[in-house]
Amino acid sequence: MIDYIYTTNYKKWATLVSSRFYRWVVPIIFVIVLICSSSHLYLHAQHKEGDIVKKYGSFVQAVAMSINPLGSIYVIDGGTSEIVKYSTSGKLLTRIGGYGWTQLSFDKPSDIITPNVIDVYVADYGNHRIQRYDRNLNYVMTLSTRERGQTEERFGYPRSIALSKFGALFIVDGENERILKVNNLTVVEKNFGGLSSGKGRLQKPLRIRVSENDIVYVQDGNSLLLFDIFGNYLKALGRDYFQSIFTFTIHKNKLYVLDSCSIVVFGEKGNLEEKVENIQIRLGEKKCDIVDIGFVNENIVFLTKHNILIVRIDEVLKQRKR
């Protein structure tokens, strides 16, 4: 009798455990396996052998990118206030940052340049400074002039930076809507684009780059203003032409403008060479969320808000073949 009761209770207990196991544990295991499998497939989908577009990186909110002469790619992730360094093949090499005001932290970093194989410069917008690092992102020095006595030497909220081939640093002074030219990384030589600049007056300068032939390009809203290396105004490009400039870059003295979802290419003399519309379709992307562009070897590099995309130039600018 006792054996019968024990056996009966054991069977009821086993049945109860079994039913609960299949009802709760098995579905949980299934979901975990499904998530892991999806993640595995996603990582492989990022970069397959033979793909036209190579895709890697994962950012919260990327805002700017620079590629040094060795092909290393540096990205500002504004969502984490970090600088991330990748190899051309997509290997994560190092990262620094996080929110703060120390030598290795940032407050809304807005631009980055790598003009040579040694230096990395970062416009640290919220901290009113330019940070200089070596190529491995070790701290070198800080440039900050907001507390200087001479008003013509001050800058605040730097939006963008550029370096000429002779080492002159150009800073977009967001606080005073002008450009500062700095020599030897400490001496403010002059400022231009301000209230007394006539046709060269800037309303809201956003991005600056210097070409190999010493032309200074400044994005001012939906126009590009050109200055010589001394800050003298030359001409405006694209007034009443561009719809919404997202970014631009200079490559081999040619100007590449990302206007909405189109790439517009201008020659060295400012002549329109070609326009490629709906660039996101050529990249296999559903949305047009490109924030920066650059070049490495025979490839064009696109930085979206969340990834890096690399594709051969002739796959994007196919009109060159015609």
C-alpha positions, 0 to 999 in steps of 0.5 A: 500500500505504501509502495503504491502511494509512493509510486502514484505520488512520484508519477504525479510529481514527474508529470507536473515537472515535465509539463512545467518544463515543456511549458516554460523552460523549452520555449525559453531555450528555443528563444535563446537559441534563436537569438544566438543564431540570428546574431551569428547570421547577422555577424556573417551578413556584415561582411561576406567574401565576394560582397560588393559592399563590406560592412562592419562596425557598430555605433550608437550614433556616429558623427564623423570619420577620418582615414589616415594615409595608412588606411586606418579608420577613426570614427567618432561615436557621438552616442558614447563620446568615444573615438574608435580606430579600425583597420581597413579590413575592419579589425577593431584596434583601439578606442578611447573616450566616454563623457567627461573633461579629462584628457581621454574623455569628451563632451559631444566630439564633433569632428576628427582629422588624421592628416598624416601617419602620426597625428589625430585631432579631435574637435571636442565641442562641449569642452571648447577645445581641440585634442591632439593624440598620436595614431594609437590615441595616446594623449599629446596636447590640448588647444583651448583659447576661450579664456584668453584676453584677446577676443580675436584669439578665442574660440568656443564650441568648435564644430570642425577642424582641418590642417593644411599641408604646411601645418596650419590648423583651421578651426570652425569657431561655433561660438562666434561663427567664424574661422580661426587659423592657428600656427604651430598649434598655439599661435592664433594668426588670424580669424576670418569669415566674421562680421567684417568679411563682406562676401566671405561672411559666414552665417553658420559654418559647419565643416571645414577642409583644406585641399592639397592645393591650399584651398579652404572649403567651408560648409556654410548651411547649404553652400560651400565658401572657398577661401585661400590659405590666408583667409581671403574669400574666393567664391561661393559654390552651390548657392541655390543648387544644393538641397541639403548638404550632409557632409563633404570631403576633398580627394585629390583636389576634387570635391565630393558633396553628399547632398541629401541622398546624392553624391555630387562631384566637382572638379579642381576648377569647380566644374560639375563632373557628375551626380549620383542619386539615391546612393543608399540603393547602390549600397544596399541600404534601406535608409539614407543615413550617411554622415561622412565619406572618405577614401582609401586606396581604390575604395570609397568609405561611407560612415552611416549612423551605425556602420562603416561601408566600404565599396570600390569607387567604380561601383558607386561612381559608375558614370566615370566609365562612360 
